[in-house]
């Protein structure tokens, strides 16, 4: 199977498909972190390269509900208006991926603009359903494939508890515990290995 992992610089999903004998390629404007078959370019230029399956991880900066407060024009003025323009551009990018001439397509993103302005996802998964002790709610929009079966449900690691606000007393999981840094977005965007293995093992068997 010829597999296209769009918007992946880590190489994690690509390598899991490669291990099973697939002709898997990752593509991103950034170089790959794991040496292998990687196209460093705009993914939109490579959608018509004869892929059987595309798994896309489009940037969620302007689509996720996590930064919804930054769209308040009364508070942030032109910055908020620019952010809204960026959100529309991000949405159009996702639609270009979703409408690609590829038989099997999966688009991954957190809960956000896509849920309310496109459609509900076919599946919502967590790393702890696939053997990783982390919590990161991930939506999957799936075309011509079955939802992933959970492979190993474990208890997610708790890093602490909220001390104040509406979430006071509630547990803090890894995805929310990460401190702000220049590479925080990179850490958050990498696919967990358990999910990557499940994608390759389950979707790689589909003819």
C-alpha positions in Angstrom: 0.0 0.0 0.0 1.3 3.5 -0.8 0.7 5.6 2.3 1.0 9.4 2.7 1.4 10.8 6.2 0.6 14.5 5.6 1.8 17.2 8.0 4.1 14.8 9.9 7.7 15.8 10.7 8.2 13.3 13.5 8.2 10.2 11.2 6.4 8.2 13.9 3.4 7.0 11.9 5.4 6.7 8.7 7.8 4.3 10.3 5.1 2.0 11.8 3.6 1.6 8.3 7.1 1.0 6.9 7.8 -1.8 9.4 4.8 -3.7 7.9 6.2 -3.4 4.4 4.2 -0.4 3.1 5.6 2.3 0.8 5.0 5.0 3.4 6.0 8.7 3.1 5.7 11.6 5.5 5.5 15.1 4.2 5.9 18.5 6.0 7.5 21.8 5.5 9.9 20.8 8.3 12.6 18.1 8.0 11.9 14.7 9.4 13.1 13.9 12.9 13.5 10.2 12.0 15.6 9.5 8.9 13.4 7.9 6.2 11.1 8.6 3.3 10.2 12.2 3.8 9.1 14.9 1.5 10.0 18.4 2.8 7.4 20.5 1.0 3.9 21.8 0.9 1.6 18.7 1.2 -0.9 20.2 -1.2 1.6 19.7 -4.0 1.7 16.0 -3.5 -2.0 14.9 -3.0 -2.2 13.6 -6.6 0.9 11.3 -6.4 -1.1 8.0 -6.4 -1.7 7.4 -2.7 -3.9 4.5 -1.5 -4.2 6.0 2.0 -3.6 9.4 3.6 -3.4 10.1 7.3 -3.2 13.9 7.8 -2.3 15.8 10.9 -3.0 19.4 9.9 -1.9 22.2 12.3 -4.4 22.9 15.0 -3.2 26.2 16.2 -6.2 28.2 14.9 -8.7 25.3 14.9 -8.5 23.9 18.4 -10.8 25.1 21.2 -7.8 25.4 23.5 -7.1 29.0 22.3 -10.7 30.1 21.8 -10.4 33.1 24.1 -7.8 34.7 21.7 -10.6 35.2 19.1 -12.3 37.9 21.3 -12.2 41.1 19.1 -13.4 43.3 21.9 -10.4 42.3 24.0 -7.7 41.7 21.4 -8.8 43.8 18.5 -6.8 43.4 15.3 -4.9 40.4 16.7 -8.2 38.6 17.1 -9.4 39.6 13.6 -6.1 38.3 12.1 -6.5 35.1 14.1 -10.0 34.6 12.6 -8.5 35.0 9.1 -5.9 32.4 10.0 -8.6 30.1 11.2 -10.4 30.3 7.9 -7.2 29.6 6.0 -6.5 26.6 8.3 -10.0 25.3 7.7 -9.6 25.7 3.9 -6.4 23.7 4.1 -8.1 20.9 5.9 -10.9 20.9 3.3 -8.3 20.5 0.6 -7.0 17.4 2.4 -10.5 16.0 3.0 -11.5 16.5 -0.7 -8.2 15.0 -2.1 -8.6 12.2 -4.8 -7.4 9.5 -2.4 -9.7 6.5 -1.6 -8.9 6.2 2.1 -8.4 9.4 4.2 -8.0 10.0 7.9 -7.8 13.6 9.3 -6.7 14.0 12.9 -7.2 17.1 15.1 -8.3 18.1 18.6 -11.9 19.2 19.3 -12.6 22.6 17.8 -13.7 24.4 14.7 -13.9 21.3 12.6 -16.4 19.7 14.9 -18.8 22.7 14.7 -18.2 24.0 11.2 -17.5 20.8 9.2 -19.0 17.7 10.8 -18.7 15.5 13.9 -15.7 13.1 13.8 -16.2 9.4 13.2 -14.1 8.6 16.3 -12.5 10.3 19.3 -9.5 8.5 20.8 -7.1 8.8 23.7 -3.5 7.5 24.0 -4.4 5.6 27.2 -6.7 3.4 25.0 -3.6 2.2 23.1 -1.1 1.5 25.9 0.3 5.0 26.5 -0.3 6.4 30.0 -1.2 9.9 28.7 -4.4 11.8 28.0 -4.9 13.7 24.8 -8.4 13.8 23.3 -8.0 13.3 19.6 -10.7 13.4 16.9 -10.6 11.3 13.7 -12.5 12.1 10.6 -12.5 8.9 8.6 -13.2 8.0 5.0 -13.5 4.4 3.8 -11.9 2.9 6.8 -13.2 1.4 10.1 -12.6 3.2 13.4 -9.6 2.0 15.4 -10.1 -0.8 17.9 -8.6 -0.1 21.3 -5.5 -2.2 21.8 -4.6 -1.8 25.4 -6.6 0.3 27.8 -4.5 1.7 30.7 -4.9 4.2 33.5 -3.8 7.7 32.4 -1.0 9.3 34.5 -2.1 12.2 36.7 0.5 15.0 37.0 -1.3 17.0 39.7 -4.6 18.7 40.5 -6.0 22.1 39.8 -5.7 24.3 42.8 -8.2 27.0 41.8 -10.8 28.1 39.2 -13.6 26.1 37.7 -11.4 23.0 37.5 -10.3 23.1 41.2 -9.7 19.6 42.5 -9.7 18.0 39.0 -6.7 16.0 37.8 -4.1 17.5 35.5 -3.0 15.2 32.7 0.2 15.4 30.6 -1.1 17.3 27.7 -2.2 20.2 30.0 0.8 19.9 32.3 3.4 20.8 29.6 5.1 24.1 30.4 5.1 26.8 27.8 8.3 26.7 25.6 9.4 27.3 22.1 9.0 23.6 21.2 5.8 22.9 23.2 3.8 22.8 20.0 6.2 20.1 18.6 5.8 17.9 21.7 2.0 18.2 21.6 1.8 17.4 17.9 3.7 14.1 17.9 1.6 11.0 17.6 1.8 8.6 20.5 3.5 5.3 19.5 0.5 3.1 20.6 -1.9 5.0 18.3 0.7 4.9 15.4 1.0 1.1 15.8 -2.7 0.7 15.8 -3.1 2.8 12.7 -0.5 0.7 10.8 -1.7 -2.7 12.0 -5.4 -2.0 11.5 -5.6 0.3 8.6 -2.6 -1.2 6.9 -4.4 -4.5 6.5 -7.3 -2.9 4.7 -7.3 -3.7 0.9 
